[in-house]
Amino acid sequence: MKKLGLLAMLVALAACEPLPPNGMPPVVVQPGATQPVAAGPKLSPAAARAAFSAAQSRVEPVAESICRQRTRGANCDFLISIDTTQGNIANAYQSRDAQGRPIIRFTTALVNDARNVDELAFVLGHEAAHHILGHLDQQAQTAQMGALLGGLAASIGGLDPDALTNVGAGLGGRVYSKNHELQADDLGTEIAIRAGYDPVKGLGFFQRMPDPGDRFLGSHPANTARVAVVRQRAAQMGYNF
């Protein structure tokens, strides 16, 4: 019972969701903003590549400008490219190189799944927003805290320190993940609009991907929540849809 109590305490501590360190509050999803978005057929591979290039040329300078305005000392020189090594995996991701330069990559499968340029522009804005909002650093910090809590619980309760440290790190790394996605959707909407694209049309990707629902400690929020956040932010900016 003592060991189970310690594990429960660890989960409770790791799952608490304080305000993000950058002071940005959790995104509040208002009801009644989740109407479906009509999407057309896929673009041809050539048209999808051309749309990606067009979106990059307009979104990148907007994202870099916002990055310089809203960060202090961050590298805002985005490197955006298509990752051709992941076969049929449709994905987009943000990382940094050894010099701290932010990298955004779309897999070929994701580019080829696009129905319009607005989808590609919105996802670009979303990935750039993760960097601007400092999400990589925040998740690393919470994963480290989770690992420390796991190790502490193991030392007190006589449990396997390696196993419980790994559990703590996994939980800690997911503390902010759902709200991070909603924050990136919110700022990504602003970036897309300022670049001249329609973020509501860009929602098509969400409607085609499997809906994770609102699972406990899931890494992504429900698709309906993400759609609502985009519509709310667009309305706040005076965008008519």
C-alpha positions in Angstrom: 0.0 0.0 0.0 2.9 2.3 0.8 4.4 1.8 -2.6 1.1 2.3 -4.4 0.5 5.5 -2.4 3.9 6.9 -3.4 3.2 6.1 -7.0 -0.1 7.8 -6.8 1.6 10.9 -5.3 4.1 10.9 -8.1 1.3 10.8 -10.8 -0.6 13.6 -9.0 2.5 15.8 -8.8 3.6 15.1 -12.4 0.1 15.7 -13.8 -0.5 19.1 -12.2 -0.6 21.7 -14.8 0.7 25.1 -13.6 0.8 28.1 -15.8 3.6 27.8 -18.4 6.8 29.5 -17.4 6.5 32.1 -20.2 3.3 33.4 -18.5 1.0 32.5 -21.3 -2.3 31.2 -19.7 -3.9 28.0 -20.8 -6.1 28.3 -23.9 -9.8 28.2 -22.9 -12.1 26.6 -25.5 -15.5 28.1 -25.9 -18.4 25.8 -26.8 -20.2 26.1 -30.2 -17.1 26.8 -32.3 -16.5 23.4 -33.8 -18.4 23.3 -37.1 -16.7 21.1 -39.7 -14.7 22.6 -42.5 -15.3 21.5 -46.1 -12.1 20.2 -47.8 -11.6 19.5 -51.5 -9.6 16.7 -53.2 -5.9 16.2 -52.8 -3.6 18.4 -54.8 -1.3 16.7 -57.2 2.2 16.0 -55.9 3.6 18.8 -58.1 0.9 21.3 -57.0 1.4 20.3 -53.4 5.1 21.1 -53.6 4.4 24.4 -55.3 1.8 25.2 -52.6 4.4 24.4 -49.9 6.9 26.7 -51.5 4.3 29.5 -51.7 3.3 29.1 -48.1 6.9 29.0 -46.9 7.7 32.2 -48.8 4.9 34.1 -47.0 4.7 32.4 -43.6 8.4 32.4 -42.8 9.0 36.2 -42.7 5.9 36.7 -40.6 6.9 33.9 -38.2 10.4 35.4 -37.9 9.1 38.9 -37.3 6.8 37.7 -34.5 9.6 35.6 -33.1 11.9 38.6 -32.9 9.1 40.7 -31.3 8.0 38.2 -28.7 11.2 36.5 -27.6 14.4 37.6 -26.0 17.6 36.2 -27.4 16.0 33.4 -29.3 17.3 32.4 -32.8 14.5 33.4 -35.2 16.1 32.3 -38.4 13.8 29.4 -39.3 15.1 26.6 -41.6 12.1 25.0 -43.3 12.3 22.0 -45.6 10.6 18.7 -46.7 11.8 15.5 -45.1 11.8 12.8 -47.8 13.1 10.0 -45.5 9.9 9.0 -43.7 8.0 7.2 -46.4 4.3 7.3 -45.9 4.3 8.9 -42.4 2.4 12.2 -42.5 4.0 14.5 -40.0 5.4 17.9 -39.3 7.8 18.7 -36.5 9.9 21.5 -35.0 13.4 21.0 -33.6 16.7 22.9 -33.3 20.1 22.2 -34.6 23.4 22.3 -32.6 23.6 26.1 -33.0 20.0 26.6 -31.7 18.6 27.4 -35.2 14.9 26.4 -35.3 14.1 23.7 -37.9 10.6 23.0 -39.3 10.2 19.9 -41.4 7.2 18.5 -43.3 7.3 14.9 -44.4 6.5 14.2 -48.1 3.4 12.3 -47.1 2.0 15.3 -45.2 2.7 17.7 -48.1 1.0 15.3 -50.5 -2.1 15.1 -48.3 -2.8 18.8 -48.6 -6.1 19.9 -50.1 -5.1 23.6 -50.4 -2.2 26.0 -49.6 -4.0 27.3 -46.5 -3.6 23.9 -44.8 0.2 24.0 -45.4 0.4 27.6 -44.2 -1.5 26.9 -41.0 0.7 23.9 -40.1 3.8 26.0 -40.8 2.5 28.7 -38.5 1.7 26.1 -35.8 5.2 24.6 -35.9 6.8 28.0 -35.8 4.6 28.9 -32.8 6.1 26.0 -30.8 9.5 27.6 -31.1 8.3 31.1 -30.5 6.5 30.0 -27.3 9.6 28.0 -26.0 7.8 24.7 -25.8 10.8 22.5 -26.4 12.6 24.0 -23.4 9.4 23.8 -21.2 8.9 20.2 -22.0 12.5 19.3 -21.2 12.2 21.1 -17.8 9.0 19.3 -16.9 10.4 15.9 -18.0 13.5 16.6 -15.8 11.3 17.4 -12.8 9.2 14.3 -13.4 12.4 12.2 -13.4 13.5 13.8 -10.1 10.2 13.1 -8.5 10.3 9.5 -9.7 13.8 9.0 -8.3 12.7 10.5 -5.0 9.7 8.3 -4.7 11.8 5.2 -5.5 14.4 6.0 -2.8 11.7 6.5 -0.2 9.6 3.5 -1.1 12.3 1.0 -1.9 11.1 0.7 -5.6 13.2 0.2 -8.7 14.8 3.7 -9.2 15.4 3.3 -12.9 11.8 2.2 -13.7 10.2 4.9 -11.6 12.5 7.6 -12.8 11.5 6.7 -16.4 7.8 6.8 -15.5 8.3 10.2 -13.8 10.2 11.6 -16.8 7.4 10.4 -19.2 4.7 12.0 -17.1 6.6 15.2 -16.6 7.3 15.6 -20.3 3.6 15.4 -21.0 2.4 17.9 -18.4 2.1 20.8 -20.9 1.7 18.8 -24.1 -2.1 19.3 -24.6 -2.0 23.0 -23.8 1.1 23.5 -25.8 -0.7 22.2 -28.9 -3.6 24.6 -28.3 -1.3 27.5 -27.7 0.5 26.7 -31.0 -2.8 26.5 -32.7 -3.8 29.9 -31.3 -0.5 31.6 -32.4 -0.4 29.6 -35.6 -3.8 31.1 -36.5 -2.4 34.6 -36.0 0.7 33.8 -38.1 -1.4 32.3 -41.0 -3.8 35.3 -41.0 -0.9 37.8 -41.0 0.7 35.9 -43.9 -2.5 36.2 -45.9 -3.9 32.7 -45.5 -7.2 31.3 -44.2 -6.6 29.4 -41.0 -10.2 28.0 -41.0 -9.6 26.3 -44.4 -6.3 25.2 -42.9 -8.3 23.1 -40.3 -8.8 20.3 -42.9 -5.8 18.4 -41.6 -7.4 18.0 -38.1 -10.5 16.6 -39.6 -8.6 13.9 -41.5 -6.3 12.8 -38.7 -7.5 10.3 -36.0 -9.1 12.1 -33.1 -7.2 11.4 -29.9 -10.2 12.6 -27.8 -9.4 14.1 -24.4 -7.5 11.2 -22.9 -5.8 11.5 -19.5 -2.2 12.4 -20.1 -2.7 12.2 -23.8 -0.1 14.2 -25.8 -2.7 15.9 -28.1 -6.0 17.6 -27.3 -9.3 16.5 -28.9 -9.7 17.7 -32.5 -12.9 19.5 -31.6 -10.9 21.6 -29.1 -8.3 22.5 -31.7 -10.9 23.5 -34.3 -12.6 25.7 -31.7 -9.3 27.4 -30.7 -8.6 28.3 -34.4 -12.1 29.7 -35.0 -12.0 31.7 -31.7 -8.6 33.3 -32.5 -9.6 34.1 -36.1 -12.8 35.7 -34.8 -10.8 37.7 -32.3 -8.7 39.1 -35.1 -11.8 40.1 -37.1 -11.4 37.4 -39.6 -14.7 36.6 -41.4 -15.4 32.9 -42.2 
